[in-house]
Amino acid sequence: MLPTLTLPNGRITTTLGFGCASLLRLPDPVDRQRLLDIAVDHGIRHLDVARLYGLGLAEGELSCLLRRHPGALSVATKFGLGEAGPPSGAAQRQGGLRRLLILVPALRSLAKQIHRSHLLARNFSTDHCRQSLHTSLSQLGLEAVDLFLLHEPSPADLIPAELGDTLQELQRQGLIGSYGLSGDWSDCLNLLATRPCLAGGWLQWEDDLLNPAPPFAPLHSGQPARYGRFGRIRCSLHTIRQYLAAVPQLQRHWSERLNCSLAEDVVLGAALLGASMASDPEALLLYSTTDPVRLARTLALLNDPPWNASEAIAFEAFWRPPAAISFSP
């Protein structure tokens, strides 16, 4: 079974969550629901989404799963990037474009550039915050979300002084379990230092095994002690795979220690995820894929790992660069 942790609002959920940023890359809703079902059937109890994902459609897609498992799953959503209102007509018609991108992958880079330059409006105003939450709850079919996070905020963004009060009010109203930040480590750290009212009870940052953020510790009393990470192996998996392939004796060494074949790409990815979970059991780690076979195999390995925790921790430590000087207030 997947290990668990307690969110700031007291809900117990799994330390591994499923990220829904890429869910709408599957143009067929049947395939999207099948993917979500595989995640839940294999033990995942936390889903991470945002108003931005799927041009506003990802939350509505997730609502179908939530109706099948009422009260059983924790949900995090985000605001500040993209529109706060319901999905537009253009968003509703994106299925055809996504089918084209599958047929012509070379167009994906151009589509991303257009998306980022025209659709990623940044707005952290209190009105946008309230409207975004209202839309998210409506799309998700929920009365409250467990985590409500600022989506990739930076110190350069115009964030009104009263936003912290607004978030606290929404929490008192029972509409959100807790709030906080999700984005780049250094940006979040700077905001924590200058705008502690935005910290709430959660910090979630993009991490990389080969270029990790410093160990997290609250900057001062009252800062969030609960945290999550995403992107842990997205950038590092390809490099580690190439290195192991180039040094077969190293691949054999770790395969024997972990009691599995790291020559298999899915097994390697699962081993790196398992190592991260064992090394930092207090963190909520997000994992995302659109491949149902990969998802099922990965979760099967994590539910019943062939490695023991000490060997998994050693495997991660082998790849982790020498510790940098950590931030201290």
C-alpha positions in Angstrom: 0.0 0.0 0.0 1.0 3.6 -0.6 2.1 5.4 2.6 -0.1 8.3 3.9 0.3 11.7 5.4 -2.0 14.3 7.0 -2.9 17.5 5.2 -3.1 20.8 7.2 -6.9 20.4 7.4 -6.6 17.0 9.0 -7.5 14.9 6.0 -5.4 11.8 5.6 -4.2 11.1 2.1 -1.5 9.3 0.2 2.1 10.7 0.0 1.9 10.1 -3.7 -0.6 12.2 -5.6 -1.6 12.3 -9.3 -0.9 15.5 -11.2 -3.6 16.4 -13.8 -1.7 19.0 -15.8 -1.4 16.7 -18.8 -4.8 15.0 -18.5 -6.4 16.7 -21.5 -3.6 15.6 -23.7 -5.8 12.5 -24.1 -8.4 13.8 -26.5 -10.9 11.0 -25.7 -12.8 11.4 -22.4 -13.1 7.6 -22.1 -9.3 7.4 -22.0 -9.0 10.2 -19.5 -11.5 8.5 -17.1 -9.7 5.2 -17.5 -6.4 6.8 -16.6 -7.9 8.4 -13.4 -9.6 5.1 -12.5 -6.2 3.3 -12.7 -4.7 5.9 -10.4 -7.4 5.5 -7.8 -7.7 1.7 -8.2 -4.0 1.4 -7.5 -4.2 3.4 -4.2 -3.7 7.1 -5.1 -6.0 9.3 -2.9 -4.7 12.8 -3.8 -5.4 14.7 -7.1 -3.6 17.9 -8.1 -5.3 20.2 -10.6 -5.6 24.0 -11.5 -7.9 26.4 -13.2 -5.3 26.6 -16.0 -5.1 22.9 -16.8 -6.7 21.7 -20.0 -7.7 25.3 -20.7 -10.1 25.1 -17.8 -11.5 21.6 -18.6 -9.4 19.5 -16.2 -11.4 20.3 -13.1 -14.6 19.3 -14.8 -13.0 16.1 -16.0 -11.9 15.3 -12.5 -15.4 15.8 -11.2 -16.5 12.6 -12.9 -14.0 10.7 -10.8 -14.9 12.5 -7.6 -18.6 11.6 -8.1 -17.6 7.9 -8.3 -15.6 8.2 -5.0 -17.5 10.7 -2.9 -15.5 12.0 0.1 -12.6 9.6 -0.5 -10.1 11.8 -2.4 -8.3 14.9 -1.4 -8.0 17.7 -4.0 -5.6 20.6 -4.6 -6.4 23.3 -7.1 -4.6 26.6 -8.0 -5.4 30.1 -9.2 -3.6 33.1 -10.7 -2.7 31.7 -14.1 -5.3 31.7 -16.9 -9.0 32.6 -16.6 -11.0 32.5 -13.4 -14.3 31.8 -15.2 -15.8 28.7 -16.7 -14.1 27.2 -19.8 -14.6 29.1 -23.0 -16.2 27.8 -26.2 -12.7 27.5 -27.7 -11.6 25.4 -24.8 -14.5 23.1 -25.2 -13.4 22.5 -28.9 -9.8 21.7 -28.1 -10.2 18.0 -28.6 -9.7 18.3 -32.4 -6.5 20.3 -31.9 -5.2 17.7 -29.5 -5.9 14.9 -31.9 -3.9 16.9 -34.6 -1.0 17.3 -32.2 -0.9 13.5 -31.7 -0.8 13.0 -35.4 1.8 15.8 -36.0 3.9 16.0 -32.8 6.2 18.7 -34.4 3.3 21.2 -33.9 3.3 20.7 -30.2 6.2 23.2 -29.6 4.4 25.9 -31.6 1.1 25.2 -29.8 2.9 25.7 -26.4 4.4 29.0 -27.5 1.0 30.3 -28.6 -0.6 29.0 -25.4 2.0 30.7 -23.1 2.0 34.0 -25.0 -1.7 34.5 -25.4 -3.5 32.5 -22.7 -1.3 32.6 -19.5 -2.8 35.8 -18.0 -1.4 36.3 -14.5 -3.9 37.7 -12.0 -3.6 37.3 -8.2 -6.2 40.0 -7.3 -8.7 39.2 -4.6 -11.6 39.3 -7.1 -9.8 36.8 -9.3 -9.1 34.6 -6.3 -12.7 34.5 -5.3 -14.1 34.0 -8.8 -11.5 31.3 -9.5 -12.4 29.4 -6.3 -16.1 29.6 -7.1 -15.5 28.3 -10.6 -13.2 25.5 -9.3 -15.8 24.3 -6.8 -18.5 24.4 -9.4 -16.4 22.5 -12.0 -15.2 19.9 -9.4 -18.6 19.5 -7.9 -17.3 20.1 -4.4 -18.2 22.2 -1.5 -14.6 22.8 -0.5 -11.1 21.9 -1.7 -8.3 20.7 0.6 -5.6 22.9 -0.8 -6.0 26.2 -2.7 -2.7 27.5 -4.0 -1.2 30.5 -5.8 -0.1 29.1 -9.2 3.5 29.9 -9.9 3.6 33.3 -8.2 6.8 35.4 -8.3 8.0 38.5 -6.4 7.5 40.5 -9.6 3.8 39.8 -9.7 1.3 42.3 -8.5 -0.1 40.6 -5.4 -2.4 42.8 -3.3 -1.7 43.2 0.4 -5.2 42.0 1.3 -4.9 38.7 -0.6 -3.8 36.9 2.6 -6.9 38.2 4.5 -9.1 37.0 1.6 -7.5 33.5 1.8 -8.0 33.4 5.5 -11.6 34.4 5.1 -12.2 31.7 2.6 -10.7 29.2 5.0 -12.9 30.4 7.8 -15.9 30.0 5.6 -15.0 26.3 5.1 -14.4 26.7 1.3 -10.8 25.7 1.5 -9.0 23.5 3.9 -5.7 25.3 3.6 -3.8 27.6 1.2 -0.3 28.3 0.2 2.1 28.6 -2.8 3.0 26.3 -5.7 5.8 27.1 -8.1 9.5 27.7 -8.4 11.5 27.2 -5.2 13.4 30.5 -5.3 10.3 32.5 -6.1 8.3 30.8 -3.4 11.1 31.3 -0.9 11.3 35.0 -1.7 7.6 35.4 -1.3 7.7 33.5 2.0 10.3 35.9 3.3 8.5 39.1 2.2 4.8 38.0 2.3 4.4 35.5 5.1 0.6 36.0 5.1 0.5 34.1 1.7 2.2 31.0 3.2 -0.9 29.5 4.9 -0.3 25.9 5.6 1.3 24.6 2.4 4.3 25.0 0.2 4.6 23.1 -3.1 7.6 23.5 -5.4 9.2 22.1 -8.5 12.0 19.8 -7.6 14.7 17.9 -9.6 16.6 14.9 -8.3 19.8 16.1 -10.1 19.4 19.7 -9.1 17.4 19.6 -5.9 16.1 22.5 -3.8 17.7 22.8 -0.4 16.0 20.9 2.5 12.8 22.7 3.4 12.4 24.1 6.9 10.0 26.9 8.0 11.5 30.3 7.9 10.1 31.2 11.3 7.4 30.1 13.7 4.0 30.1 11.9 5.3 29.2 8.5 4.0 26.0 6.8 5.6 22.8 7.9 3.6 20.7 5.3 4.9 20.6 1.8 4.7 18.9 -1.6 7.0 18.5 -4.6 6.5 18.0 -8.3 8.7 17.3 -11.3 11.1 15.2 -9.1 12.1 12.8 -11.9 10.7 14.5 -15.0 14.0 16.2 -15.9 16.4 13.7 -14.3 15.0 10.4 -15.6 16.3 10.7 -19.1 19.8 11.6 -17.9 19.9 8.8 -15.3 18.7 6.3 -17.9 21.4 7.3 -20.3 24.1 7.1 -17.6 23.0 3.6 -16.5 22.9 2.4 -20.2 26.5 3.8 -20.7 27.8 2.1 -17.5 26.3 -1.4 -17.5 28.2 -2.5 -14.4 26.5 0.4 -12.5 23.1 -0.7 -13.8 23.8 -4.3 -12.7 25.0 -3.1 -9.3 21.9 -1.1 -8.4 19.5 -3.6 -10.1 20.9 -6.2 -7.7 20.6 -4.0 -4.7 17.1 -2.9 -5.5 16.0 -6.4 -6.6 14.7 -5.3 -10.0 15.9 -4.6 -13.5 16.7 -0.9 -13.9 17.2 -1.6 -17.6 13.4 -1.4 -17.9 12.4 2.3 -18.2 9.2 1.9 -16.1 11.0 0.1 -13.4 13.7 2.8 -13.2 11.1 5.6 -13.0 9.3 3.7 -10.2 12.5 3.0 -8.3 13.4 6.8 -8.4 9.9 7.7 -7.2 10.1 5.0 -4.5 13.5 6.3 -3.4 12.1 9.9 -3.2 9.2 8.7 -1.1 11.5 6.8 1.3 14.0 9.6 1.6 11.4 12.2 2.4 8.3 10.5 3.8 6.8 13.8 5.1 6.4 15.2 1.6 3.5 14.8 -0.8 5.1 13.8 -4.2 3.2 14.4 -7.4 3.4 12.0 -10.3 1.9 12.4 -13.8 1.7 10.4 -17.0 -0.9 9.9 -19.7 0.2 6.3 -20.4 -2.2 3.9 -18.6 0.1 0.9 -18.8 3.0 2.9 -17.4 0.8 4.3 -14.6 -0.5 0.8 -13.6 2.9 -0.8 -13.6 4.5 2.1 -11.7 1.9 2.1 -9.0 2.0 -1.7 -8.7 5.7 -1.5 -8.0 5.2 1.3 -5.5 2.5 -0.6 -3.7 4.6 -3.7 -3.4 8.2 -2.6 -3.9 10.9 -5.3 -4.5 13.5 -3.0 -2.8 13.8 -2.2 0.9 13.6 1.4 2.2 17.3 1.7 3.1 18.5 0.6 -0.3 16.0 3.0 -2.0 17.4 5.9 0.1 20.9 4.9 -0.8 19.9 4.9 -4.5 18.6 8.4 -4.3 21.6 9.6 -2.4 23.9 8.2 -5.1 22.4 10.6 -7.6 22.0 13.6 -5.4 24.7 16.2 -5.9 26.8 17.4 -2.9 24.6 19.4 -0.5 24.6 23.1 -1.2 24.5 25.7 1.5 20.9 25.8 2.7 18.9 29.0 3.2 18.8 30.2 6.8 16.8 33.2 7.9 
